[in-house]
Amino acid sequence: MTTGVTEIDAQHKYLVDFINDLGYSIRKKYSPQDILKVLKVLKFYAEQHFGKEETCMERYHCPVAGKNQKAHRVFVEKLREYQSEYETSGGSNDLAVRIHVDLVDWTVNHIMTIDTQLLPYIQSITSPET
């Protein structure tokens, strides 16, 4: 899952650890407060991570930069939908499971296929500003 940008790679690792913790916790039955915490962490993650990643893709002229931005917008919209569902019906174990499934999918189908395309462009720069 390496992009070549230390900060982005560390954030990806944090997300994977978070997903693993969420999966473990679901088996123990998540509470509504736990789901609210998950939503807050994901919102903060998206706000901090996506901008940095998009800036790097533009700076290093990565050809998937536009596709990356579009995927980020879809992710943020999905978070809004989950937040709305939480506010109207409260947190449920089902909601936690759906969030977990989406995050696993995000790791496989976004981080590992889109974000990693940044690596060769980072490596082509002698001393990248990361």
Phi and psi in degrees as a GROMACS rama.xvg file:
@    title "Ramachandran Plot"
@    xaxis  label "Phi"
@    yaxis  label "Psi"
@TYPE xy
-79.856  133.208  THR-2
-106.088  -19.8643  THR-3
96.5884  -4.04523  GLY-4
-110.504  112.8  VAL-5
-52.5986  -46.9184  THR-6
-63.4019  -43.8719  GLU-7
-66.2616  -43.1458  ILE-8
-62.3962  -39.3973  ASP-9
-65.0207  -38.741  ALA-10
-67.2625  -38.124  GLN-11
-62.7813  -42.9035  HIS-12
-61.3859  -42.56  LYS-13
-58.5242  -44.8189  TYR-14
-62.8061  -43.0548  LEU-15
-62.8847  -43.009  VAL-16
-62.0334  -40.3603  ASP-17
-63.3166  -42.9822  PHE-18
-61.9755  -43.5125  ILE-19
-62.5515  -43.2631  ASN-20
-62.8426  -40.9981  ASP-21
-61.5135  -45.5653  LEU-22
-59.8741  -42.3461  GLY-23
-64.2258  -43.2953  TYR-24
-68.2035  -33.125  SER-25
-59.8046  -37.6951  ILE-26
-64.1186  -21.8094  ARG-27
-96.2635  5.29027  LYS-28
72.5144  104.268  LYS-29
-72.5515  147.029  TYR-30
-96.7447  161.751  SER-31
-56.67  -35.586  PRO-32
-66.6834  -35.2783  GLN-33
-65.8471  -40.1084  ASP-34
-67.0456  -40.0793  ILE-35
-59.7343  -41.9171  LEU-36
-61.5348  -43.8357  LYS-37
-58.2979  -47.4613  VAL-38
-62.1779  -40.1093  LEU-39
-66.564  -43.1476  LYS-40
-63.0944  -44.1397  VAL-41
-65.8121  -37.3151  LEU-42
-64.0708  -47.0431  LYS-43
-61.4898  -44.8261  PHE-44
-57.358  -49.4032  TYR-45
-62.5174  -42.5496  ALA-46
-63.4924  -40.8571  GLU-47
-81.7525  -43.3162  GLN-48
-78.8072  -47.3599  HIS-49
-60.6873  -43.4709  PHE-50
-61.1281  -45.2154  GLY-51
-61.5405  -45.6662  LYS-52
-65.1778  -43.2418  GLU-53
-64.1581  -39.4477  GLU-54
-61.8094  -43.2113  THR-55
-64.2186  -42.5269  CYS-56
-63.6279  -38.7286  MET-57
-69.2429  -45.7038  GLU-58
-58.3778  -39.8786  ARG-59
-98.7571  11.9236  TYR-60
54.8176  44.463  HIS-61
-73.4055  127.368  CYS-62
-66.5284  -14.0401  PRO-63
-97.5787  14.219  VAL-64
-56.4672  -45.0056  ALA-65
-66.3045  -42.1062  GLY-66
-62.5922  -38.4419  LYS-67
-63.7462  -46.306  ASN-68
-61.4189  -42.8116  GLN-69
-61.8286  -44.1789  LYS-70
-62.5524  -37.9429  ALA-71
-63.4614  -41.4135  HIS-72
-62.2297  -40.716  ARG-73
-63.3577  -42.7745  VAL-74
-60.4373  -46.5505  PHE-75
-63.4463  -40.0744  VAL-76
-63.962  -40.4539  GLU-77
-62.5546  -40.0336  LYS-78
-61.1315  -40.6362  LEU-79
-61.7265  -41.111  ARG-80
-63.1809  -43.2183  GLU-81
-63.9971  -40.2737  TYR-82
-62.8093  -43.4858  GLN-83
-63.0403  -44.1706  SER-84
-60.9836  -42.3645  GLU-85
-60.7322  -43.9667  TYR-86
-67.293  -33.182  GLU-87
-87.4024  -33.734  THR-88
-122.857  -0.33312  SER-89
79.4836  167.589  GLY-90
-78.8581  137.254  GLY-91
-129.913  160.951  SER-92
-62.3837  -34.6082  ASN-93
-60.3213  -42.6862  ASP-94
-62.2422  -44.104  LEU-95
-60.2316  -41.0021  ALA-96
-64.9549  -44.0414  VAL-97
-64.252  -39.5445  ARG-98
-61.9508  -44.4658  ILE-99
-61.0134  -46.1438  HIS-100
-60.0225  -45.0473  VAL-101
-63.209  -38.2333  ASP-102
-69.0559  -38.3127  LEU-103
-63.781  -44.4477  VAL-104
-59.8161  -42.2458  ASP-105
-59.838  -41.9519  TRP-106
-62.7775  -46.6024  THR-107
-74.0608  -47.1533  VAL-108
-94.7075  -7.33017  ASN-109
-118.958  -63.1875  HIS-110
-58.9528  -48.1783  ILE-111
-78.8663  -16.8928  MET-112
-111.948  -29.5565  THR-113
-103.792  -56.0855  ILE-114
-58.7095  -37.7214  ASP-115
-68.7669  -13.4278  THR-116
-70.721  -9.73895  GLN-117
-73.0497  -30.0876  LEU-118
-51.1023  -51.1172  LEU-119
-62.6216  -28.591  PRO-120
-76.634  -33.7939  TYR-121
-67.0443  -44.7802  ILE-122
-66.4191  -24.4405  GLN-123
-76.2566  -13.2796  SER-124
-93.9387  131.461  ILE-125
-59.5898  -52.0592  THR-126
-131.957  81.6099  SER-127
-63.4401  147.251  PRO-128
-91.3326  88.4207  GLU-129
